[in-house]
Amino acid sequence: MTDNKTRYTDEELSEFHTLIEGKIDEAKEQLAYCLNELKERADNADSKIKGLDDGVSTTELERMSTLAARLRKHIQHLENAQIRIKNKVYGICRVSGKLISKERLRAVPHATLSIAAKQQQR
């Protein structure tokens, strides 16, 4: 039956909307934590005496900055998925035009490619 469908029902879209809202909230919490850590480390770096910890601190700051950037990007992808839900085009593979499986969307709710299309990219 799924093969003949051209889009998910409003009920199914609502289910995905709820799932994505939870993912957005979780990612925003993680981002806030990272940004707070970066701020605290930057504030503490000014008051610490330079020494052996500089290399470790720099590496940790870079790691946290990278994580914050990834979280921002992830949030943007999830918010874009919410727009697709609003426009009722969520879950449609941008390559094949067919529905992406619910299992894939539950695992990667911001997916825009079916597994087959994703594998063809490699």
C-alpha angles and dihedrals in degrees: 000000000000090000092067096047117100096193142006119268121255088254091053091046089052089053091052091045090057092047092050093046088058091049091049092050091049093048092047090052090051091047092050089051092050093047091048091050091049091050093048092048091048091049091047093046090064093056100040125094112246113251146116093326092067094088093047092046093050092049091048092048091051091049092050092046091051091048091050091051091050091049091051090051091047091051090050091052091050092048089050088053089054089054090051089051091051089050090046093236096106117130096023114128109240091215105042100021089227126122117275110231117265089234091059092046091050090052096040106018094182094053116136096179131064116235090257092052091046091052091050089058092065 
